[in-house]
Amino acid sequence: MNLSVKSFLENVRNNLKPRTEGNFVIITGNESCDLGSVVSAIGYVFLKTLAEIDLRTEVVYWLEAVGLSIGDLITAGELDWLDKKENAKMIQVILVDHLQIEQSNFFKDYPVIEIIDHRPFPKDYKQPNSCDFFNVHIVGSCSTLITELLFDNLDPNEIPKDLCHLLYGAMLVDNDGFSISAIEINKATKRDQFACQKLLEHGGESLLNRGGTRNDVYEEIKKSKCDISGLSLQQLFRRDCKKVTLPNRPIIVCSTITGVDCQELTSMNGFFNYGSTYCTEQNAHALVCVTVGRSPSAENSCSTCNPKEALLDDGMRRGIVITGPPQNLAFVNKLWEYLIGNSGALHLRSIKGGECCNTPINQGVHIAVVTNPYATRKQLIPILDEFLANEGS
């Protein structure tokens, strides 16, 4: 089979026109538009044979590596013509790489008929009554579940090599390159490893590894993800943002910022003001940033703000930064106290301005180092949910 992902997407776009009968099935990745989400959506669209992408440098890099561009994808903004009364009964939604449709999703008011995801259920989660296919399993990458579905339902000759290439890159990112530590803590599960091997066997190891090694490919994608050159603070906040919401509760925006350390981020000119403005734009009470950046040198840090246990394999570390508009600082401070007291798997260590390494910190900003190297935003979001739930109790 000679069909490529590029020609397939072109065909989808060319056939996306208004009509008077039949259904429009919208397959949507999550709001952060990370590599795994984008690739999983592409893979499932291909299997079914039938959203704005936000400053994701690793997505741009890996699409281009496989011969695609951002312009080849169909984003939510191109489908506003669908949101008409006469189309209401024709639209169905499939969620890929997320369990619940976000309030920011253009198609939030339409029935969800399928869900494919790889994360734990949120507290009090209920499967939508309209959902007929529910494929949710705890694995390292949603791309693993898509790979399984492809090989279970199609002849291997029907699966384009460049689709294998796309899925392979996303799988590497989500599973930390299948490092020894990722396998030991079961972040990269047996199912992830088996699916990765399937892609290598079908796509060809030389093609997928681009003439190098698996680690070479992983490091290239990671490098592109850390490339924030030319991005403003506002763009860094938007780049990988999720809203944490509960009914009748204040909104928290949670941004993962890769390529900048927590102390470096807060020292950027205008951080507090830009953070406050971003919260106001998003109608949020607080901004929580999960940073992944190069740890300060020994000369510019001490064991209090730069504990050895926080270091990742590549010399990076994760941090948490919280801020918000001046009128909401009481809420921000309360959130901070809750996080420090209930950090769970994050193992947070607070950095206090002026007391350590001469780090000046605005009174409306809180910083902590994540001393569990395996913890990510996935462990943080449930804690933020619990905080919001307690706010109304």
N, C-alpha and C positions, 0 to 999 in steps of 0.2 A: 504493500500500500504506500503510495507516494504522497498522501496528504500531509501537509505540514500544519503546525499550529497557526502560523501566520495566515495561510490561505483559508483555514477553517474560520478564524476570527473575521477575516474579510467577508466571508460568505454569510456569517451571522449578521454582520453590520448591514450588508447589502439587502438582506431579507427582513430587516427590522423596519416595518412600515405599518401605518394604520390599517386596520381591517375591521370588518363588521362581524366576523364569527371566529370561533376558536379561542384558545387561551394564550395569554402572555405569561410565561413562567420566568420570573426574575430570580436568578441565582446570585446571591450577594455575599461577599466576604464581610468581615467585621469592619467597624468604623476606623480602626487604626491603619488599615491597608498595609499590614506588614507582608513580608515576602510569602510566608506560609499561607496567609489568607488569600492573597492575589492568585498564587499558583493553584491552590486547592479549588478556588472558584473556576479557574480556567479548566482544570482537569475534570471537574464534575460537569461543566457545560459540555465538554467534549463527549463525556460518557452519555449524557442525556441526548446528545446529538440535536440537539435543537439547532465608588464609588470614587467619587473623586479620589485620586491618588495623591497623597499629600506629602510631597517633599521627601519621599522615601528613597534615599540614594542607593540603598542596596537593591531595591526593586528595579530601579532604572538600570543599574549595573547588570543585574542578572538577566533581565529581559534582553538587553542589548547583547549579552554574551551568547544568548540562544537565537539571536537574529530577530528579536521583536523590539518594539518601542512602546512607550506609554500610549502613543496615539493609536496603537492597534487595539487597545482595550476600550470597552464601552463603559462609561461611567454614568452615575445616577443623573448628573446634570443634563445628559443627552436624552433622557427619557421623560422630561417633564411633560411632553405632549401626551403621554399615556395617562397622566393624572386627570382624567376627565370623567364626568358622571357616567357617560355612556360606556366607559371601559371598566367600570367598577367590578362587574361580575366576571370579567375576563382575566383578571390579574391574580396570579398565585405566586407565592414567594418560597424560595428554598434558602435556608440559612446554612452557610458553610463557614467553619472555624468560629462559630459562636452559637450559643444556646438560646439567646433571647434577642429579639429585634430591638435595636436601640431607638430611643425617641427621636434621634437625629436622622434615622433612616428614612429616606424618601418614601418607602413603601410600607411604613409601619402600620398602616390601617388596613392592610390586605391579609388574607389568610395565609398562614405558614403551613405548607403541606409536607415539607421534609426538613430534617435537621441533621447535619453531620458535624460533629465536634469532638474534641479530645480532652476536655477539661472536666473537673469535678462539678457536680451540680451546686448552684448557689442554694443558700438556705431557703426552704419553703418553695423550691422550684416546682412548677407544674408543667408537664408537657401540654402544648396546645391541643385542644380537641380536634383541630383541623389537620394535625400532623399525622400522616399515614406511614411515613418512613422515618424512623428515629434511630440513627446510627451514631451513638455516643459511647466512646470507649476511652479510658485513660491511657493514652500513649504520648510519646514525645512530640509528635507532629501530626497535624490534620492531614498533611500530605501523605502520611502512611495509610490513613483510612481511604483516601482517594486512590492511592496506588492499588490497594487491595481490591477495591470495587472495579477498577479498570481491568485488572487481570482475572478477576472472577467472572466478569460479564462480557469480555471481548476476547476474540482471538488475538494473541500477541502481535500478529501481522497487521492488525487494525490500529495498533497504538503507535503513533508517530515517535520517532527517536527524539525529536526535540521536546516533546511533552515529557518524556522520561528525563531529559536534561533539566527541564524546569523543576520538576518534582524533586529531583536529586539535590539541587541547590537548596531548595526550601527545607528539605529534610535535614541536610547538614547543619543549617543555621539553627533550626529548632532543637536539634539533639547535640548541640555543642561539638559538632564535628565527630560525633561518636567517640569522644575522648574516654580514656580509662575511667576517669571520675564520673562522667555522665552515665556510663554503663554500670558502675559500682552502685550508684545511688538510684538506679533504675529510672533516671530521667530519659535515657535512651533505652526503651524496652526491647524485649525479644522480637516483638512485632515490628518495631521500627527497624531493627537490624535485618530482619527477614525481607521486609519491603525494600529496603535499600539494596540488598543483594539482588532482588528481582529486577530493579531498575538497571543495575550494572550489567546483569546478564543479558537483558534485552537491548539496552541502549548501547552497550559496548563500553568497557572500562576506559579505553583510550579516548573515546568521544566525551564521556561524562567527566572524566578527570582532566580533559583538555591537554593530554600529553604529559601531565604531571601526576601528582598523588592526590588522594582524597583530602589530605590536610592542606595541600597547596590551594585547592579550590575553596575550602572553608576559610582559609586566611584571606584570600582575595575578596570574598564576599564580606567578611567581617571588616576588612579595611575600608571597603566602600561604605559600609554602614556607619563607620566612625568619621567619615569625611563630612565635616560640617562647614567647610570653607565657604564663605559667602552667605551663610544663613544668619538671619537676624535672630534676636531673642524671641520675637513673636513667632517666627517660623519654627524655632526649636520647640516652643510650647505646642504648636499645632501639629508638628511632624508625626507624632505617635501619641495621640491623646485619646483617652477613654473617659466618658462621663460616668460618675458613680451617682446613681439616683435611686431614691425610694419615694413612694407617694407622700406628698405633703411634708417633705423634708428638704433642707437646703441641698444644693448641688455641689459636689466636689469634682473638679477636673483633675485627672491623673495622667501626667505626661512622662513617658520614658524618653530620656535624653541621652543618646549614645554618642560618645566622643568628647564629653566634657565631665570633669570631676565635680563633685558637689561643692567643694570650696572654690574652685575656679568659676563655676556657674554664678555663685552668689556675689563674686567680686566683679562680675561684668558690669559695665556702666549702665545704670538704669534698671538693674534687675528688679528691685522692689516695685518701681513705678510701672514697668512693663508687665510684671506679674499681676499687679492690681488691675491694670487695664484689661488684660486678657480675661481675668475672672469676670469683670463687668460685662465684657462682650459675650461671655458664655452664660451669663446670669448665674454665676457660681459664687459661693461664699469663700472657697479656698482652692488653691492650686497646690497639688502635691507632685513634685518632680522626683522620679527615680532616675538617678544619674549612673552612667557607666563610663568611667574615664580613667586616664592614667593617674596612678597614685602619686602624690607629691614625693619629691626626692627626700632622702634622709636629712639633708641639710635644711630643708624647708618644712620639716614636720617633726612630730614626736610620737611616742608610743600611745599617747592619749587619743590623738586625732587620727593616727594612722596605724592601728593595731595590725600585727602580722596576720592574724586570723581572717582579716577582711580581704586579703589579697587573692585575686583570681590567678589562674595558671599563667596568664600572659602579663602579669604586673598591673592589671587594671583593678579597680574596686568599684563597688556599688555604694551609692549614698542616697539619702532621702532629704529633700528640701521642701519645706512647707511655708507658704505665704498667702496673703490675701489682701483685699482692699482694706484701707484704714478703718472703715466703719464695721468691718467684720473681724477685727483682730481678737475679740473675745472668743469668737467661734474658732479661729485659727489656734489660739492658745489652748483651748479646751481639747481640740483635735490632737494637738501635739502631746499634751499630757496623757491622753488616752493611748496614743501610739507607743509612747515610751513605756507605759505601764502594761501594755497588752501586745507587745510586738511579736510574740510567738516565735515562729521559725525565722523571722528576720534578724533577731538578736541585735537590736539597735544600740549604738553607743553615741550619745549626744556630744556634739561639739559646741562649746560655749564660747561666744565671741569675747576676745580680749584675754581669755584665760589660757589659751593654747595657741602657740605658733603665731601670736599676734594677728589672729584672724578677725578682722572687723566685720561684725554682722549687724545688719539693721534690726531694730527692735521688733519689726514685724516679720522677721525671717527666722526659721528654725532649721538646723542642720544636724543630721546624724549619719554615721557610717554603718553600713550593713555588714555585720561581722560573720554572718553565715554566707559563704561564697556561693552556695547553691540556691539561695533565695532570690526571687525575681518579683515583678509586679503581680504575678499570679498569686503569690502568697500575701501581698499587700491588700488587694482589692477586697477579699472577704473581711479583713479587719476594718476597712473603711465602711463596708456595708453594716457591720455590727455597730460601729460608732453611730452611724445615722439612725439605725433602728433604736438605739438607746436614747437618742436625742428626743424622741417623741414619747418615751415611756415614763 
